[in-house]
């Protein structure tokens, strides 16, 4: 068969969760060796579709078929599967001649499902799939162990994979100490270790800065050029246009457009609404950072890593303050110190609660314990409780003790604030997190931070998996809560358009140092100038 013939056919797919259809009458075809994009705003059904195509058991469709045209080894004890262009070639496992076969992923027998499912791999934008305490090389070895890859060949295979994802220079580093982009390439290497016939990449670079994301995109594009069939979702339209040739646009679980990615991507743009930020509520300081430094001892990096160096900064009450910089600039470390999750190595961070200044280095109920109940942080790698409904995630799971009816009403109001359709809120509240898309989960994590009505909200890459249309709702939620609740926001982000639209002031960080402070437009321009120099 030709490489460009049909490889995957989705026919009449219908998936129901609860009483609501999540996907309805989905039909499209993917050719072998192409990049295929699934576009749509948050909650449109993108992640559900990818999981169904990959054969995740929780996403079994009520109706329809997902058919893979493959080359399969006829030997019953082997059953190895390759892309259809390999028909007529020798099986790489047992040497028999591969034969053509159509496999209905959800309608075949258990052994055939197992053989096909093992040849499909998923790469997500979350990095929980890596072993944080282990070196990079061990992370990839574990993936090879999972497929019983011959022990004597593993070292060579690991180095080949590291070369493919441009991480040979990090092979002995502990995974937790890698930058966001490096962690994401470890996730990719683990996915590629399975030698998949199709790679599903769900928001693979959602929370990465543009330079780091471009590196991951380059690696993914190289895999496609080498013949990998890849299905991609992303809220970054330029990434979809770079990585995919054709695609579909989903809206409310239905396909509303299909064709070349460059022709259909405009449907996801939406109008970039202009928002009135409003005046800062007060000029009284809320957070004071005085000569703050933070260093870590990392043995495999040769000693001390200076995450933050001699930083001085004041953030005012009611201000929406942006911290801009590439991965590894020190943004996340600074946010954790303000939240009291880490202490400074030198200097101090003071937070005002009422009329009292709290030193966040001092532990206990008379130290930072007085401030932490009034501070909420949305981590870049946020986590919802997977076995609790959304309403439980927004109430009981974070210690909010209210009568059930009042708690549900409050949770519903917060979900409206972060852009959920009022008509769908009841079903969202009763859903489990894994029934929702990545972008929906992200907004629920933001809503959880708002539920406690904190005085200070620290948001680490809050727009990472959010499409341009939904982003307007998130900006409205931030501005509305600042106005109504007099909240102070500290936002770490590489999303320059978002920073310009929502922040009152911003700083640029690089290598742990404060490079510049000023209006967000000035900081964004400087950030882009430095990006161009770094990327040159």
Secondary structure, 3 states (H helix, E strand, C coil): CCCCCEEEEEEEEEEEECCEEEEEEEEEEEECCCEEEEEECCCCCHHHHHHHHHCCHHHCCCEEEEEEEEEEECCCCCCCEEEHHHCCCECCCCCCEEEEEEEECCCCCHHHHHHHHCCEEEEECCCCCCCCCCEHHHHHHHHHHHCCCCHHHHHHHHHHHHHHCCCHHHCCCEHHHCCHHHHHHHHHHHHHHCCCCEEEEECCCCCCCHHHHHHHHHHHHHHHHCCCEEEEECCCHHHHHHHCCEEEEEECCEEEEEEEHHHHHHHHCCCCCCCCCCCCCCCCEEEEEEEEEEEEEEHHHCEEEEEEEEEEEEEECCCEEEEECCCCCCHHHHHHHHCCCCCCCEEEEEEEECCEEEECCCCCCCCCHHHHCCEEEECCCCCCCCCCEHHHHHCHHHCCCCCHHHHHHHHHHHHHHCCCCHHHHHHHHHCEHHHCCHHHHHHHHHHHHHHCCCCEEEEECCCCCCCHHHHHHHHHHHHHHHHHHCCEEEEEECCHHHHHHHCCEEEEEECCEEEEEECHHHHHHHHHHHHHHHHC
